[in-house]
């Protein structure tokens, strides 16, 4: 991730992010100089600077009748993250109530890596033991390597145990070496499929490992219990931990 894309992900527009990076490079400067350095029209630069000042990312002073702007404390970036977190925390109960009110279907489809990441987050939110069957640690090894490292640290802190039956390959088992609250057994490679399934709480996720992953999430206590019984049987007959 470069600086520009990182600032955009934190909520700045592209022009605001470019203006902020220009402030960091130039130090205190006039609007016209900032516009020249950033390549953004002066009128848009004014708007960007006003937005940055309102976010606490920039400040200004007047010198000989000219406004001079400079970047402010980098701590303001963390404040942006905390503000977004606070908004999400306030919205979640309202949105979840709306979901229940509208009788959202029990089957949901999640496309791509961002969709897979949403299901990973749900694994932590539910906070129940997790069962992985038939996979090859693609999330950890291929799709979301940096994210899943952070995810696992959070899982360990939450004390959520994992049991997994994975395809029997050295690179798969080395992917979770040293993980806490994590037990695994091997699945013969000849039984490997590009479709894995995960169980947690009353939910079962069918995970299709393709160029961009596809996850079908089914919320059903009966289905989850059925497959949990199957997993426990498979666990007894699988190889050594």
C-alpha positions in Angstrom: 0.0 0.0 0.0 1.3 3.5 -0.9 0.7 6.7 1.0 -2.0 7.9 -1.4 -4.1 4.8 -1.4 -3.7 4.4 2.4 -5.1 8.0 3.0 -8.0 7.3 0.6 -8.9 4.2 2.6 -8.9 6.3 5.7 -11.7 8.4 4.2 -9.9 11.2 2.3 -10.8 12.0 -1.3 -8.0 11.6 -3.8 -7.6 15.3 -4.1 -7.6 15.7 -0.3 -5.0 13.0 0.0 -2.8 14.5 -2.6 -3.1 17.9 -1.0 -2.2 16.5 2.4 0.9 14.7 1.0 1.9 18.0 -0.6 1.7 19.7 2.7 3.9 17.1 4.3 6.5 17.6 1.6 6.5 21.4 1.3 5.9 22.4 4.9 4.2 25.8 5.3 2.9 27.1 2.0 0.4 29.3 0.3 -2.6 27.9 -1.6 -1.1 28.8 -4.9 2.2 26.9 -4.1 0.3 23.9 -2.8 -1.8 23.9 -6.0 1.3 24.0 -8.2 3.0 21.3 -6.3 0.0 19.0 -6.2 -1.2 19.7 -9.8 -4.7 20.4 -8.5 -6.7 23.5 -9.5 -6.5 26.3 -7.0 -10.3 26.4 -6.4 -10.2 22.6 -5.6 -7.1 23.1 -3.5 -9.0 25.6 -1.3 -11.8 23.1 -0.8 -9.3 20.4 0.0 -7.5 22.5 2.6 -10.8 23.5 4.2 -11.7 19.8 4.5 -8.2 19.0 5.9 -8.5 21.8 8.5 -11.9 20.5 9.6 -10.5 17.0 10.0 -7.6 18.4 12.1 -5.1 17.3 9.5 -4.0 20.8 8.6 -3.8 24.3 10.2 -3.1 27.8 8.9 -1.8 31.2 9.8 -1.8 34.5 8.1 1.4 36.2 7.0 1.3 39.6 5.3 -2.4 39.0 4.4 -1.8 35.6 2.9 -3.0 32.3 4.4 -0.2 29.9 4.9 -1.2 26.2 5.4 0.8 23.3 6.9 0.1 19.7 7.9 -0.9 19.2 11.5 -0.3 16.4 14.0 -0.3 13.0 12.5 -2.2 11.8 15.5 -5.3 13.2 13.7 -5.1 10.3 11.4 -5.7 7.9 14.3 -8.5 10.1 15.4 -10.1 9.6 11.9 -10.0 5.8 12.5 -11.4 6.1 16.0 -14.2 8.3 14.7 -15.1 5.8 12.0 -15.0 3.0 14.6 -17.4 4.9 16.8 -19.8 5.5 13.9 -19.8 1.8 13.0 -20.4 0.8 16.7 -23.4 3.1 16.8 -24.8 1.9 13.5 -24.5 -1.8 14.0 -27.4 -2.3 16.4 -29.6 -0.2 14.2 -28.7 -2.0 11.0 -28.9 -5.4 12.5 -32.4 -4.6 13.8 -33.3 -3.5 10.2 -32.0 -6.8 8.9 -34.2 -8.8 11.3 -37.2 -6.6 10.5 -36.8 -7.2 6.8 -36.5 -11.0 7.2 -33.2 -11.2 5.3 -32.7 -14.7 3.7 -30.8 -17.3 5.7 -28.5 -17.9 2.7 -26.1 -15.1 1.7 -23.4 -14.9 -1.0 -20.1 -13.2 -0.6 -18.0 -12.5 -3.7 -14.2 -11.9 -3.9 -11.6 -11.2 -1.3 -13.6 -8.5 0.4 -16.5 -10.9 0.7 -14.3 -13.5 2.2 -12.9 -11.0 4.6 -16.5 -10.2 5.7 -17.0 -13.8 6.6 -13.7 -14.0 8.5 -14.9 -11.0 10.6 -18.1 -12.8 11.3 -16.1 -15.8 12.6 -14.7 -13.5 15.3 -18.0 -11.7 15.9 -19.9 -15.0 16.6 -17.0 -16.0 18.9 -17.8 -19.8 18.9 -15.4 -22.7 18.2 -14.5 -22.8 14.5 -14.3 -25.9 12.4 -12.5 -25.9 9.1 -12.8 -28.9 6.7 -11.2 -29.8 3.5 -9.2 -26.6 2.8 -5.6 -25.9 2.2 -5.2 -22.6 4.2 -5.7 -20.6 1.0 -6.9 -17.6 3.0 -3.7 -17.6 5.0 -1.4 -18.5 2.1 -2.9 -16.9 -1.0 -5.9 -14.6 -0.7 -5.6 -12.5 2.4 -2.1 -13.2 3.9 -1.5 -10.0 5.8 -5.1 -9.6 6.9 -5.4 -13.2 8.2 -2.2 -12.8 10.3 -3.9 -9.9 12.1 -7.1 -11.9 12.2 -5.4 -14.8 13.9 -3.9 -12.6 16.6 -7.3 -11.2 17.3 -8.8 -14.8 17.4 -6.1 -15.9 19.9 -6.8 -12.8 22.2 -10.5 -13.7 22.1 -9.8 -17.3 23.0 -11.7 -18.8 20.1 -10.5 -22.4 19.5 -10.1 -23.9 16.0 -10.2 -27.5 14.8 -9.3 -28.1 11.2 -9.0 -31.1 8.9 -6.7 -29.9 6.1 -5.2 -31.3 2.9 -2.0 -33.1 3.9 0.7 -30.9 2.5 3.8 -29.6 4.3 3.1 -26.0 3.2 -0.4 -26.2 4.5 0.5 -27.4 8.0 3.5 -24.9 8.2 1.1 -22.1 7.6 -0.4 -22.3 11.1 2.7 -23.5 12.9 2.8 -21.9 16.4 -0.8 -20.8 16.4 -2.5 -21.0 19.8 -5.9 -22.8 20.4 -5.5 -24.4 17.0 -5.7 -28.2 16.4 -5.3 -29.8 13.0 -5.4 -33.2 11.4 -4.5 -34.3 7.9 -6.9 -35.1 5.0 -5.4 -37.4 2.3 -4.4 -35.3 -0.7 -6.5 -37.4 -3.0 -9.6 -36.3 -1.2 -8.8 -32.6 -1.7 -11.5 -30.4 -3.3 -11.5 -26.8 -4.3 -14.6 -26.4 -2.1 -14.1 -26.3 1.6 -16.5 -25.6 4.4 -16.4 -23.8 7.7 -18.6 -24.2 10.7 -19.2 -21.7 13.6 -22.2 -21.2 15.8 -25.3 -21.8 13.8 -23.6 -21.0 10.5 -22.0 -23.0 7.7 -19.9 -21.4 5.0 -19.2 -23.2 1.7 -16.0 -21.7 0.3 -15.2 -22.1 -3.4 -11.5 -21.5 -3.9 -11.1 -20.0 -7.4 -9.4 -17.0 -8.9 -11.6 -14.8 -6.8 -13.1 -16.8 -3.9 -16.9 -17.2 -3.5 -18.5 -17.9 -0.1 -22.1 -19.1 0.4 -23.1 -18.6 4.0 -26.0 -20.6 5.4 -27.5 -19.8 8.8 -29.3 -22.9 10.0 -29.0 -24.6 13.4 -30.0 -28.0 12.0 -27.5 -27.8 9.1 -24.7 -26.7 11.4 -25.4 -29.4 13.9 -25.5 -32.1 11.2 -22.2 -31.0 9.7 -20.7 -30.6 13.2 -21.6 -34.2 13.9 -20.0 -35.2 10.6 -16.9 -33.2 11.4 -16.5 -34.9 14.8 -16.8 -38.3 13.2 -14.2 -37.3 10.5 -12.0 -36.0 13.3 -12.0 -39.4 15.1 -11.0 -41.2 11.9 -8.5 -38.7 10.5 -4.7 -39.0 11.0 -2.7 -37.8 14.0 -2.9 -34.2 15.2 
